[in-house]
């Protein structure tokens, strides 16, 4: 077994490759700030070192909030499948905060 941080790291790094901030959200890192928000993960089976995974993600919601500054919240839902058996290894949700 791997430490608990192993699977969330795979989920975060994989999800960051499934979309383009500039094209999908018109967000420029040079002018704005992005923060990681909430995350929930359901484990269906262990991940193994050397296993390739397939990550599918969908943008489930985008909304604007106002506090001291105006910001957008982007919510993503994802499914991760392993290549050893094609079965789902993890499902979950993540959110990102984009300050304007």
C-alpha positions as CSV (number, residue, x, y, z in Angstrom):
1,X,0.0,0.0,0.0
2,X,1.0,3.6,-0.6
3,X,0.7,6.5,1.8
4,X,-2.6,8.3,1.8
5,X,-1.1,11.3,-0.1
6,X,-0.2,9.1,-3.1
7,X,-3.6,8.9,-4.8
8,X,-4.7,12.6,-4.3
9,X,-1.4,13.6,-5.9
10,X,-2.2,11.5,-8.9
11,X,-5.7,13.0,-9.1
12,X,-4.5,16.6,-8.8
13,X,-1.6,16.3,-11.3
14,X,-3.7,14.3,-13.7
15,X,-6.6,16.7,-13.6
16,X,-4.4,19.7,-14.2
17,X,-3.5,18.1,-17.6
18,X,-7.1,17.6,-18.7
19,X,-7.9,21.2,-19.3
20,X,-6.2,24.5,-20.3
21,X,-6.8,27.5,-18.0
22,X,-6.4,30.0,-20.8
23,X,-8.6,28.3,-23.4
24,X,-11.2,26.8,-21.1
25,X,-11.5,29.5,-18.4
26,X,-9.9,32.6,-20.0
27,X,-7.6,32.7,-17.1
28,X,-4.0,34.0,-17.3
29,X,-1.6,32.9,-14.5
30,X,0.4,36.1,-15.1
31,X,-2.5,38.3,-14.1
32,X,-4.5,36.2,-11.7
33,X,-4.1,33.7,-8.9
34,X,-5.5,30.2,-8.7
35,X,-5.9,28.3,-5.5
36,X,-6.8,24.7,-4.8
37,X,-10.2,24.5,-3.1
38,X,-12.0,21.4,-1.7
39,X,-11.4,17.8,-2.7
40,X,-13.2,14.6,-2.1
41,X,-12.0,11.2,-3.3
42,X,-13.6,7.8,-3.2
43,X,-11.1,4.9,-3.4
44,X,-12.3,1.8,-5.3
45,X,-9.1,-0.1,-5.3
46,X,-5.4,0.7,-4.7
47,X,-3.1,2.3,-7.2
48,X,0.2,0.6,-7.9
49,X,3.6,2.0,-8.8
50,X,4.2,1.6,-12.6
51,X,0.5,1.4,-13.3
52,X,-0.8,3.8,-16.0
53,X,-4.1,5.5,-15.4
54,X,-6.7,7.1,-17.5
55,X,-8.2,10.3,-16.1
56,X,-11.6,11.7,-17.3
57,X,-12.8,14.9,-15.9
58,X,-15.9,17.1,-16.5
59,X,-16.4,20.7,-15.4
60,X,-19.5,20.3,-13.2
61,X,-20.0,23.9,-12.2
62,X,-18.5,27.4,-12.5
63,X,-19.8,30.3,-10.4
64,X,-18.7,33.7,-9.2
65,X,-18.5,34.7,-5.6
66,X,-17.8,38.1,-4.0
67,X,-15.9,38.7,-0.8
68,X,-13.1,41.2,-0.3
69,X,-12.3,40.3,-4.0
70,X,-14.4,38.8,-6.8
71,X,-13.4,35.3,-7.7
72,X,-14.7,32.3,-9.7
73,X,-15.1,28.8,-8.3
74,X,-14.5,26.0,-10.8
75,X,-15.8,22.5,-9.8
76,X,-14.6,19.4,-11.5
77,X,-15.7,15.8,-11.2
78,X,-13.3,13.0,-12.2
79,X,-13.0,9.3,-12.8
80,X,-9.6,7.5,-12.8
81,X,-9.3,4.0,-14.3
82,X,-6.3,1.7,-14.0
83,X,-4.7,0.0,-17.0
84,X,-4.2,-3.4,-15.3
85,X,-7.9,-4.2,-15.2
86,X,-9.7,-1.3,-16.7
87,X,-11.6,-0.9,-13.5
88,X,-12.3,2.4,-11.8
89,X,-9.6,3.2,-9.1
90,X,-10.9,6.5,-7.9
91,X,-13.8,8.9,-8.4
92,X,-14.1,12.4,-6.9
93,X,-14.5,16.1,-7.0
94,X,-12.2,19.0,-6.8
95,X,-12.6,22.8,-6.8
96,X,-10.3,25.6,-7.8
97,X,-10.6,29.2,-6.9
98,X,-9.6,31.8,-9.6
99,X,-9.1,35.3,-8.3
100,X,-9.7,38.0,-10.9
